Amino acid sequence: MNINNFKSKINNMLKDSYGVDKLTEFLFIFGLLLSFSRYTFPLGTVFVVYGIFRILSKNKNKRYQELAVFNNFTLKLKQKFYSNKASVEQRKNYKIFKCPNCSQKLRVPRKQGKVTITCKKCGNEFKGKS
């Protein structure tokens, strides 16, 4: 068996396979990091093997669904960590009130004293101290 025949067999085998995406990259990197410790080596090996399975898989629809779940999870994590930074900054400069009528959150600049706040959603007016 010559090398060109071997390459063509490999190419035919990988022709309809799924390939590499962000989830597969994460599985490889996380698996390699886990494999540095003897206690987590088996778990790291499982991650790497599953990554190889994803690359060779021909069930593209299932792999797309797994990627969508992974992307939603990472998006929620990003929103959680980034929104906390913004909310800390906003709470320094603004006081947050809740409309007693519709529970809409309203932002009022701090150090304004007693103010009358008008809800943009329902038009209700109420007083508050900023």
PyRosetta script that sets phi, psi and omega in degrees:
from pyrosetta import init, pose_from_sequence

init()
pose = pose_from_sequence("MNINNFKSKINNMLKDSYGVDKLTEFLFIFGLLLSFSRYTFPLGTVFVVYGIFRILSKNKNKRYQELAVFNNFTLKLKQKFYSNKASVEQRKNYKIFKCPNCSQKLRVPRKQGKVTITCKKCGNEFKGKS")
pose.set_psi(1, 121.5)
pose.set_omega(1, -179.0)
pose.set_phi(2, -89.1)
pose.set_psi(2, 172.1)
pose.set_omega(2, -173.1)
pose.set_phi(3, -68.6)
pose.set_psi(3, -34.3)
pose.set_omega(3, 180.0)
pose.set_phi(4, -67.6)
pose.set_psi(4, -38.2)
pose.set_omega(4, 177.7)
pose.set_phi(5, -64.7)
pose.set_psi(5, -39.9)
pose.set_omega(5, 178.4)
pose.set_phi(6, -64.3)
pose.set_psi(6, -43.7)
pose.set_omega(6, 179.4)
pose.set_phi(7, -62.7)
pose.set_psi(7, -40.7)
pose.set_omega(7, -179.2)
pose.set_phi(8, -67.3)
pose.set_psi(8, -35.6)
pose.set_omega(8, 176.8)
pose.set_phi(9, -65.7)
pose.set_psi(9, -41.3)
pose.set_omega(9, 178.4)
pose.set_phi(10, -64.6)
pose.set_psi(10, -44.1)
pose.set_omega(10, 179.4)
pose.set_phi(11, -62.3)
pose.set_psi(11, -40.4)
pose.set_omega(11, 178.0)
pose.set_phi(12, -65.0)
pose.set_psi(12, -36.9)
pose.set_omega(12, -179.9)
pose.set_phi(13, -68.6)
pose.set_psi(13, -37.3)
pose.set_omega(13, -177.0)
pose.set_phi(14, -90.8)
pose.set_psi(14, -3.2)
pose.set_omega(14, -173.7)
pose.set_phi(15, -57.5)
pose.set_psi(15, -47.6)
pose.set_omega(15, -176.4)
pose.set_phi(16, -101.5)
pose.set_psi(16, 12.9)
pose.set_omega(16, -177.6)
pose.set_phi(17, -80.1)
pose.set_psi(17, 164.5)
pose.set_omega(17, -173.1)
pose.set_phi(18, -68.8)
pose.set_psi(18, -50.5)
pose.set_omega(18, -179.8)
pose.set_phi(19, 101.5)
pose.set_psi(19, -163.7)
pose.set_omega(19, -174.1)
pose.set_phi(20, -103.4)
pose.set_psi(20, 135.9)
pose.set_omega(20, 173.5)
pose.set_phi(21, -136.7)
pose.set_psi(21, -172.7)
pose.set_omega(21, -176.5)
pose.set_phi(22, -64.2)
pose.set_psi(22, -37.1)
pose.set_omega(22, 178.8)
pose.set_phi(23, -65.3)
pose.set_psi(23, -41.6)
pose.set_omega(23, 179.1)
pose.set_phi(24, -64.4)
pose.set_psi(24, -41.5)
pose.set_omega(24, 177.3)
pose.set_phi(25, -61.0)
pose.set_psi(25, -44.1)
pose.set_omega(25, 178.1)
pose.set_phi(26, -60.4)
pose.set_psi(26, -44.1)
pose.set_omega(26, -179.6)
pose.set_phi(27, -60.4)
pose.set_psi(27, -42.5)
pose.set_omega(27, 179.4)
pose.set_phi(28, -65.0)
pose.set_psi(28, -48.7)
pose.set_omega(28, -176.9)
pose.set_phi(29, -64.7)
pose.set_psi(29, -47.2)
pose.set_omega(29, -179.9)
pose.set_phi(30, -64.0)
pose.set_psi(30, -40.4)
pose.set_omega(30, 178.3)
pose.set_phi(31, -63.4)
pose.set_psi(31, -41.4)
pose.set_omega(31, 178.3)
pose.set_phi(32, -66.5)
pose.set_psi(32, -39.1)
pose.set_omega(32, 177.5)
pose.set_phi(33, -64.0)
pose.set_psi(33, -40.8)
pose.set_omega(33, 178.9)
pose.set_phi(34, -68.5)
pose.set_psi(34, -27.2)
pose.set_omega(34, -175.9)
pose.set_phi(35, -76.6)
pose.set_psi(35, -5.6)
pose.set_omega(35, 178.4)
pose.set_phi(36, -75.3)
pose.set_psi(36, -23.1)
pose.set_omega(36, 179.3)
pose.set_phi(37, -101.3)
pose.set_psi(37, 141.6)
pose.set_omega(37, -178.7)
pose.set_phi(38, -71.0)
pose.set_psi(38, -22.2)
pose.set_omega(38, -179.8)
pose.set_phi(39, -77.8)
pose.set_psi(39, -32.3)
pose.set_omega(39, -177.6)
pose.set_phi(40, -106.1)
pose.set_psi(40, 5.6)
pose.set_omega(40, -178.7)
pose.set_phi(41, -57.3)
pose.set_psi(41, -45.9)
pose.set_omega(41, 179.3)
pose.set_phi(42, -60.5)
pose.set_psi(42, -39.7)
pose.set_omega(42, 178.4)
pose.set_phi(43, -66.6)
pose.set_psi(43, -40.1)
pose.set_omega(43, 176.4)
pose.set_phi(44, -61.4)
pose.set_psi(44, -40.2)
pose.set_omega(44, 178.0)
pose.set_phi(45, -63.5)
pose.set_psi(45, -39.4)
pose.set_omega(45, 178.4)
pose.set_phi(46, -62.0)
pose.set_psi(46, -43.3)
pose.set_omega(46, 178.9)
pose.set_phi(47, -61.9)
pose.set_psi(47, -44.1)
pose.set_omega(47, -179.3)
pose.set_phi(48, -66.0)
pose.set_psi(48, -43.0)
pose.set_omega(48, 179.8)
pose.set_phi(49, -63.5)
pose.set_psi(49, -40.7)
pose.set_omega(49, 178.4)
pose.set_phi(50, -65.8)
pose.set_psi(50, -35.8)
pose.set_omega(50, 175.2)
pose.set_phi(51, -62.3)
pose.set_psi(51, -42.1)
pose.set_omega(51, 177.0)
pose.set_phi(52, -64.5)
pose.set_psi(52, -41.1)
pose.set_omega(52, 177.0)
pose.set_phi(53, -58.7)
pose.set_psi(53, -42.4)
pose.set_omega(53, 180.0)
pose.set_phi(54, -64.1)
pose.set_psi(54, -38.2)
pose.set_omega(54, -179.9)
pose.set_phi(55, -65.5)
pose.set_psi(55, -42.0)
pose.set_omega(55, -175.3)
pose.set_phi(56, -85.7)
pose.set_psi(56, -8.9)
pose.set_omega(56, -175.0)
pose.set_phi(57, -65.2)
pose.set_psi(57, 143.0)
pose.set_omega(57, 176.6)
pose.set_phi(58, -100.7)
pose.set_psi(58, -7.8)
pose.set_omega(58, 178.6)
pose.set_phi(59, -86.3)
pose.set_psi(59, 80.3)
pose.set_omega(59, -173.8)
pose.set_phi(60, -67.3)
pose.set_psi(60, -35.8)
pose.set_omega(60, -178.8)
pose.set_phi(61, -60.9)
pose.set_psi(61, -45.1)
pose.set_omega(61, 179.1)
pose.set_phi(62, -64.0)
pose.set_psi(62, -40.4)
pose.set_omega(62, 179.2)
pose.set_phi(63, -66.5)
pose.set_psi(63, -37.4)
pose.set_omega(63, 176.4)
pose.set_phi(64, -63.4)
pose.set_psi(64, -39.7)
pose.set_omega(64, 178.3)
pose.set_phi(65, -65.0)
pose.set_psi(65, -42.0)
pose.set_omega(65, 177.7)
pose.set_phi(66, -62.8)
pose.set_psi(66, -41.5)
pose.set_omega(66, 179.0)
pose.set_phi(67, -64.3)
pose.set_psi(67, -39.4)
pose.set_omega(67, 178.8)
pose.set_phi(68, -63.0)
pose.set_psi(68, -41.9)
pose.set_omega(68, 178.0)
pose.set_phi(69, -63.9)
pose.set_psi(69, -42.9)
pose.set_omega(69, 178.7)
pose.set_phi(70, -62.4)
pose.set_psi(70, -44.6)
pose.set_omega(70, 179.9)
pose.set_phi(71, -64.1)
pose.set_psi(71, -40.3)
pose.set_omega(71, 177.5)
pose.set_phi(72, -63.9)
pose.set_psi(72, -40.3)
pose.set_omega(72, 179.0)
pose.set_phi(73, -63.8)
pose.set_psi(73, -46.8)
pose.set_omega(73, -179.5)
pose.set_phi(74, -67.4)
pose.set_psi(74, -33.9)
pose.set_omega(74, 177.3)
pose.set_phi(75, -64.6)
pose.set_psi(75, -42.4)
pose.set_omega(75, 178.3)
pose.set_phi(76, -63.9)
pose.set_psi(76, -38.7)
pose.set_omega(76, 177.0)
pose.set_phi(77, -63.7)
pose.set_psi(77, -44.8)
pose.set_omega(77, 179.3)
pose.set_phi(78, -61.7)
pose.set_psi(78, -44.2)
pose.set_omega(78, -179.9)
pose.set_phi(79, -63.1)
pose.set_psi(79, -38.4)
pose.set_omega(79, -179.0)
pose.set_phi(80, -64.7)
pose.set_psi(80, -46.2)
pose.set_omega(80, -176.9)
pose.set_phi(81, -76.1)
pose.set_psi(81, -38.8)
pose.set_omega(81, -178.8)
pose.set_phi(82, -76.0)
pose.set_psi(82, -34.0)
pose.set_omega(82, 179.7)
pose.set_phi(83, -69.2)
pose.set_psi(83, -30.9)
pose.set_omega(83, 178.4)
pose.set_phi(84, -64.2)
pose.set_psi(84, -39.2)
pose.set_omega(84, 177.7)
pose.set_phi(85, -62.3)
pose.set_psi(85, -46.3)
pose.set_omega(85, -178.6)
pose.set_phi(86, -65.2)
pose.set_psi(86, -40.5)
pose.set_omega(86, -177.4)
pose.set_phi(87, -68.8)
pose.set_psi(87, -32.8)
pose.set_omega(87, 176.9)
pose.set_phi(88, -65.5)
pose.set_psi(88, -43.6)
pose.set_omega(88, 178.0)
pose.set_phi(89, -63.5)
pose.set_psi(89, -42.8)
pose.set_omega(89, -178.7)
pose.set_phi(90, -66.4)
pose.set_psi(90, -36.7)
pose.set_omega(90, -178.0)
pose.set_phi(91, -69.7)
pose.set_psi(91, -20.7)
pose.set_omega(91, 174.4)
pose.set_phi(92, -71.2)
pose.set_psi(92, -39.7)
pose.set_omega(92, -173.5)
pose.set_phi(93, -99.4)
pose.set_psi(93, -19.9)
pose.set_omega(93, -175.2)
pose.set_phi(94, -131.5)
pose.set_psi(94, 150.7)
pose.set_omega(94, 171.5)
pose.set_phi(95, -106.8)
pose.set_psi(95, 137.2)
pose.set_omega(95, -177.1)
pose.set_phi(96, -100.0)
pose.set_psi(96, 125.2)
pose.set_omega(96, 175.5)
pose.set_phi(97, -113.1)
pose.set_psi(97, 154.2)
pose.set_omega(97, 175.6)
pose.set_phi(98, -113.4)
pose.set_psi(98, 129.4)
pose.set_omega(98, 179.0)
pose.set_phi(99, -63.9)
pose.set_psi(99, 128.0)
pose.set_omega(99, -179.7)
pose.set_phi(100, -68.9)
pose.set_psi(100, -18.4)
pose.set_omega(100, -177.3)
pose.set_phi(101, -87.3)
pose.set_psi(101, -50.3)
pose.set_omega(101, -173.6)
pose.set_phi(102, -118.3)
pose.set_psi(102, -0.7)
pose.set_omega(102, 179.3)
pose.set_phi(103, 66.7)
pose.set_psi(103, 19.8)
pose.set_omega(103, 175.9)
pose.set_phi(104, -70.8)
pose.set_psi(104, 137.0)
pose.set_omega(104, 176.9)
pose.set_phi(105, -82.0)
pose.set_psi(105, 133.9)
pose.set_omega(105, -178.4)
pose.set_phi(106, -127.1)
pose.set_psi(106, 139.7)
pose.set_omega(106, -177.2)
pose.set_phi(107, -106.0)
pose.set_psi(107, 128.4)
pose.set_omega(107, -179.9)
pose.set_phi(108, -127.6)
pose.set_psi(108, 135.0)
pose.set_omega(108, 178.6)
pose.set_phi(109, -60.7)
pose.set_psi(109, 142.8)
pose.set_omega(109, 179.9)
pose.set_phi(110, -72.7)
pose.set_psi(110, 164.4)
pose.set_omega(110, 174.9)
pose.set_phi(111, 61.3)
pose.set_psi(111, 37.8)
pose.set_omega(111, 176.6)
pose.set_phi(112, -105.9)
pose.set_psi(112, -5.1)
pose.set_omega(112, -177.3)
pose.set_phi(113, 80.6)
pose.set_psi(113, -151.4)
pose.set_omega(113, 178.0)
pose.set_phi(114, -80.4)
pose.set_psi(114, 129.5)
pose.set_omega(114, -177.9)
pose.set_phi(115, -132.3)
pose.set_psi(115, 155.5)
pose.set_omega(115, 172.2)
pose.set_phi(116, -96.8)
pose.set_psi(116, 124.9)
pose.set_omega(116, -174.8)
pose.set_phi(117, -108.3)
pose.set_psi(117, 130.7)
pose.set_omega(117, 177.5)
pose.set_phi(118, -109.9)
pose.set_psi(118, 125.0)
pose.set_omega(118, 179.6)
pose.set_phi(119, -72.5)
pose.set_psi(119, 129.6)
pose.set_omega(119, 179.6)
pose.set_phi(120, -74.7)
pose.set_psi(120, -21.2)
pose.set_omega(120, -176.8)
pose.set_phi(121, -82.8)
pose.set_psi(121, -49.0)
pose.set_omega(121, -174.6)
pose.set_phi(122, -113.9)
pose.set_psi(122, -8.9)
pose.set_omega(122, 178.9)
pose.set_phi(123, 82.9)
pose.set_psi(123, 3.4)
pose.set_omega(123, 179.9)
pose.set_phi(124, -68.1)
pose.set_psi(124, 138.9)
pose.set_omega(124, 176.4)
pose.set_phi(125, -109.2)
pose.set_psi(125, 138.0)
pose.set_omega(125, 176.5)
pose.set_phi(126, -150.9)
pose.set_psi(126, 161.9)
pose.set_omega(126, -176.2)
pose.set_phi(127, -102.7)
pose.set_psi(127, 149.9)
pose.set_omega(127, 177.6)
pose.set_phi(128, -156.9)
pose.set_psi(128, 159.9)
pose.set_omega(128, 178.8)
pose.set_phi(129, -106.6)
pose.set_psi(129, 121.5)
pose.set_omega(129, 179.0)
pose.set_phi(130, -94.9)
pose.dump_pdb("model.pdb")
